Amino acid sequence: MQQPLGERELSRLKWRCRRGLLENDLFIERYFQRHEAALTVGDAAGLSALMDLADNDLLDLLLRRTEPKGELDRPEVRQTLERLRLPAA
């Protein structure tokens, strides 16, 4: 799923990624700053799957307290999660 993400889909994805915890928002904001121009449909699928989580569950993944399990244990989710976890430059 290497098809580039369209402008409209990117806008929807950004809206969907708004979170209730500031900590999550900081990770997500940095992700978009670094990767927005090159996001693909597969990247969006991985990020969307992570956005289905409760805020605290997402934060646990971002802070490496847990790893993806079950339905979340998919390549596109793991790739997106690794990009989200990249330290600030």
C-alpha positions in Angstrom: 0.0 0.0 0.0 2.6 2.5 -1.2 0.0 4.7 -2.8 0.5 8.3 -1.6 -2.1 9.7 0.7 -4.3 12.4 -0.9 -4.7 15.9 0.6 -8.3 15.2 1.6 -7.4 11.9 3.3 -4.5 13.5 5.1 -6.7 16.2 6.4 -9.2 13.6 7.7 -6.3 11.6 9.3 -5.0 14.7 11.1 -8.4 15.4 12.5 -8.8 11.9 13.7 -5.4 12.0 15.4 -6.4 14.7 17.8 -6.1 13.2 21.3 -7.1 14.0 24.9 -3.6 13.6 26.3 -1.0 16.2 25.6 1.8 13.6 25.6 0.1 11.7 22.8 -0.4 14.9 20.8 3.3 15.7 21.1 4.3 12.3 19.6 1.7 12.7 16.8 2.5 16.3 16.0 6.2 15.4 15.6 5.2 12.4 13.4 3.3 14.6 11.0 6.1 17.2 11.0 8.6 14.5 9.9 6.5 12.3 7.7 3.5 14.2 6.4 4.9 14.8 2.9 5.6 11.1 2.2 2.6 9.4 4.0 1.1 6.5 2.1 -2.3 4.7 2.4 -0.5 2.0 4.4 0.9 4.5 6.8 -2.5 6.0 7.3 -3.9 2.5 8.0 -1.3 1.9 10.7 -1.9 5.3 12.3 -5.7 4.8 12.1 -5.4 1.5 13.9 -3.4 3.1 16.7 -6.0 5.9 17.0 -8.7 3.3 17.8 -6.9 2.8 21.1 -7.8 4.6 24.4 -5.4 7.4 25.2 -3.6 5.6 28.0 -3.2 2.4 25.9 -1.7 4.5 23.1 0.7 6.2 25.5 1.8 2.9 26.8 2.8 1.8 23.3 4.5 5.1 22.6 6.6 4.9 25.8 7.4 1.2 25.1 5.6 0.0 28.2 3.8 -2.5 25.9 4.0 -3.8 22.4 1.3 -4.3 19.8 -0.7 -7.5 20.3 -3.5 -9.3 18.6 -5.1 -7.3 15.7 -2.6 -4.5 16.3 0.4 -6.7 15.6 0.6 -5.9 11.9 3.5 -4.6 9.8 1.9 -1.2 9.1 1.1 -0.6 12.7 4.6 -1.6 13.9 6.2 0.7 11.2 4.0 3.6 12.2 4.7 3.0 15.9 8.5 3.0 15.3 8.2 6.3 13.5 6.1 7.7 16.3 8.7 6.6 18.8 11.6 8.3 17.1 13.3 10.7 19.6 13.1 14.4 19.0 16.0 15.7 16.9 
